Amino acid sequence: MWRCGRCGPRARMVWWRSQEASKQLLPLYGQNVGYLKLMSTDMRSVRRSVASTLSRWYKVPVFGLSAAHPSVACYLKTCKRECHTAPIDPLDTHKQKLKLWFSHLPQEEKQFGGSFSPETMHINPLILERHPAEDKPGPFNTHQNKGVSTTVEELFQTTLNTGDQGVNVLLYGAVGTGKSTVVRKLVLDWCSGSSLSQFQLLVPLSCEDLSQMSKNISLRDLVGRKYVHLRKTPMLSGELHQARNVLFVFNGMERMKLDFRLASTELCSDPNEALPPGAIVVNLLRKYLLPEASILVTTRLSALERVPQKYVTRYAQICGFNDPARQRAYFTSRLLQQTGEESRKDELIELLYLNLRHESQLAAACYLPSYCWLTCATLHFLHFTDEKAPIRTLTGIYTSFLRLNFGGEVLEAGGGVSSQDQQQTSLMLYVVQTVGKLAFDGVTKKRASFSEDELEQWVGGKTKTDEELQKLAMFRTDVLDFFLVPCVESKRSYDRAQTDVKRYVFAVPAMQEYLAALYVVLGENKTALEKLTKQVSETIGQTGEEVTTLFSILSKFIPFKIFAVFNLLKLFPSLLEKISRNSKGHIARTMAAEMFRSEDSYNEDVLDQVEQSLLGVHGPQPEQHLDKRPFELYPIFMGGLLHYGNRRLLDQLGCSIKSETVSQITRTLKKQLIKESRQKQPPEEMMDLLTLLYEFQNPRVTAEVLQSIRTINLSTVRMTPLKCFVLSAVLSCCAPGFLLNDLILSSCHLTQDLLHLLWPAFRHTRSLNLQFNHFGPESCTLLRDLLLEPNCTIRSLQLCDNNLLDAGVRTLLDSLPENQSLQNLSLMHTGLGDAAALEIAERLGKHAGLLELNVAYNSIGDSAAVTLVDACREHPTIHTVHLYLNQLTDVGKQSLYNRQKGGSGRHVRVLASVMEGSDISEDWHPILSIIGKNSVSWERERVRDQLLVFLRDLEWGRQQQQSLWKRLHFRRVESGVRQTLLLLEKASSIGSGTSRH
């Protein structure tokens, strides 16, 4: 390697064909180019090495040398950085690295598409400057807007007489108000120079990180350990008042045990002296260590008293989003940047804003930015799920939400005083044991609201020791009102005699069901027998084996009968195991029972219920009792919590679900689901079952459950991109050979865009029902490609009541020559005309397996109908053609009847009218039945005119009959036609009355 004398290995080589070429190089690079002649025995390797270097660095052509050339002329160009440039400023490096670190988004944020940055997502919450003593915060009392609105930057522009000392600002707020987000935005603004420009150095430190440090360390070493480039900065030396340009940011002070007593924390003014991390923070706040430096501390409500008031220059409370305008700005910053239809995104935000303006329960919850995040994440899941996005589940969103707010936190007694004997409890586990128990009681008793007495009973009602009382006080101050908020609908939902009773509900309805499910899956609802047996077994299990061995030896010398009682020791582990298995089986049976409750059978599916809880139900609604709502998400969350990904996140929260527990629950749940799925389920219940299997994320169990299902009927379910994705994902768990008998997706509001998501599901069915949807001619391209697949299994394709038109049907017919599976094709009421009918007649011969063709209720005339019937008679397999409700004249109907009775060719059933000549058609009943089922959705005037034609033909035919029995039969058919007309008239009157209203 050739080296530059100044830059060493940073030098770059350039070689040229001759020394004359250097004259062209010198004007470009000046004296940074030097000439060096090299001699080598292997000139080819030298040339290859230099040539590759040149082409890689400078992207210029390489001038070759002949093999006999005795030498190579090489020129050295120094690196782009000049050899004598000034060193980079450590403060610039600090800003660059801080910007990189604080711009990093957690994994939970990446589910929004990865296109966000803190600058685009941040909405400033309300910050009020006020002293805690002015308005003592407490449970359910944090949403008060008394005080002067301010910003963090204004808090450090103090006019107070502090002398040469810096400013200590204490920013406090409840869980979820956005303290960490404000700090992150503050750091990024300082890095960009748009905020706090009076400080040359900003040093953010995590109190959670500091609390984990066990060794003493000096302030300068602490900063140098976290930020290596600041190891030698003079601003932290304590000399010449340089610290006045420094701002320390301590985020999450509640994580540290700060003790301001001199007996516990000694005074120290030397930034080079090693101290415990807590002592460094205390001396900084005391203004004994670097008194000129300013400090920003964020903390929760319960830790306010840990810092004496004399050490705080200013107090400020972060209050979240206090008005719908801030909330709408937050939702807009996230949802409008999603990929998708602009109209759909605008409509989504408008519906959400309307719900917020109506002072709904959602508006009360979205006071906390954390619940705004949860709302956005849920709406993103409901409306922007596609096959390219990573797998997400509703259970996973709620688990991630709790991890973002409570990850790694513990609840400990003793306040800020250190103690070796303090018992630490996972904060999330404490939430499950208290609030989760309340949620479980509410779900069990079908109640969504709770009185203050009930809260007192379930949250800390059995507290006894001082440590438990301290934990409870911290919990009620910091956490309780994060989950439970005053009910804003109680006055509209309860009797007047109860309006003065204040009631509380979960901030988000689904959170009650999630916590109840977590309470059950963690096994917190054990019976007294289970708890006693477990304690006894654990105690005996520790010594049982040793005691049994000892007495087995002694029994050889002493009669064994004396020691027979000790054999009972062996029974306790097996007894516990049986009770445990029964308990886990009870959980699975509870899931199945809650999943298939008969009273919830005809409710909307759970995904629609979740959406309505966020967007509201617009239009006149019957007045309902607040507690009269279904809890159908409860069993689905129970299944989702068994997934490994959610269990891993819960383990980080201190809530462990053992694999053995999951295995026992899964075995029983699989049996229960197979048993229930064999029964016919309403479409909404079937959608809920598919959602449960999707949340479960267990392909093996899903495949075994689906083996017992032969028909998936989702008719009238409003299919969204998420529901289509769920259906396809669940069916994709099955083996390629698994086939449903029927997949019914009629009246599901399907569009062409949703067909892409449903493609995997279409490969697992024999009969596909897509009638009464919103397909146009373009959709037929996808359906054609589906029928052209080599392994296509679709035998019946029903496309009734879709506006396919002639162009769409022509595209669909392109699949007939190569498709081998299709037997039944229904194109009823698809806008076909004579041209499409003639096209079908021409191409029928290219498909040998078709059995039945339905082109009823179109605009096919006499000539095209006759041609089509003739083609069907020449077809080897077609046996039935539907042509009723077309534009057929009496002459055309008679012509079809004559062809059906006589002439050459096969006999084909032609359903064109209730009459065949002067007799009643054998197929009058299926014709009237189909018309009756669809008369409400079809064009009523056209159906009415056709029914009147049927009546006229029947009356004429009855007059031609001599037999009394035949006349009675005519009367019977006439009665069926009149009954259909009556139903049509009733539907028309109801529709007109609704429109007038």
Secondary structure, 3 states (H helix, E strand, C coil): CCCECCCECCCEEEEECCHHHHHHHHHHHHHHEEEEEECCCCHHHHHHHHHHHHHHHHCCCCCCCCCCCCCEEEEEECCCCCCCCCCCCHHHHHHHHHHHHHCCCCHHHHHHCCCCCHHHHCCCCEEEECCHHHCCCCCCCCCCCCCEECCHHHHCCCCCCCCCCCCEEEEECCCCCCHHHHHHHHHHHHHHCCCCCCCCEEEEEEHHHHHCCCCCECHHHHHHHHCHHHCCCHHHCCCCCHHHHEEEEEECHHHCCCCCCCCCCCCCCCCCCCECHHHHHHHHHCCCCCCCCEEEEEECHHHHHHCCHHHCCEEEEEEECCCHHHHHHHHHHHHCCCCCCHHHHHHHHHHHHHHHHCCCHHHHHCCCHHHHHHHHHHHHHHHCCCCCCCCCCHHHHHHHHHHHHHCCCEEECCCCCCCCCCCEEEHHHHHHHHHHHHHHHHHHCCCCEEEHHHHHHHCCCCCCCHHHHHHHHHHHHHCHHHHEEECCCHHHHCCHHHCCCCEEEECCHHHHHHHHHHHHHCCCCCCHHHHHHHHHHHHHHHHHHHHHHHHHHHCCCCCHHHHHHHHHHHHHHHHHHHHHHHHHHHHHHHHHHHHCCHHHCCCCCHHHHHHHHHHCCCCCCCCCCCCCCCCCHHHHHHHHCCCHHHHHHHHHCCCCCCHHHHHHHHHHHHHHHHHHHCCCCCHHHHHHHHHHHHHHCCHHHHHHHHCCCCEEECCCCCCCHHHHHHHHHHHCCCCCCCCECEEECCCCCCCHHHHHHHHHHHCCECEEECCCCCCCCCHHHHHHHHHCCCCCCCCEEECCCCCCHHHHHHHHHCCCCCCCCCCEEECCCCCCCHHHHHHHHHHHHHCCCCCEEECCCCCCCHHHHHHHHHHHHHCCCCCEEECCCCCCCHHHHHHHHHHHHCCCCCCCEEECCCEECCEECCCHHHHHHHHHHHCCCCCHHHHHHHHHHHHHHHHHHHHCCCCHHHHHHHHHHHHHHHHHHHHHHHHHHHHHHHHHC
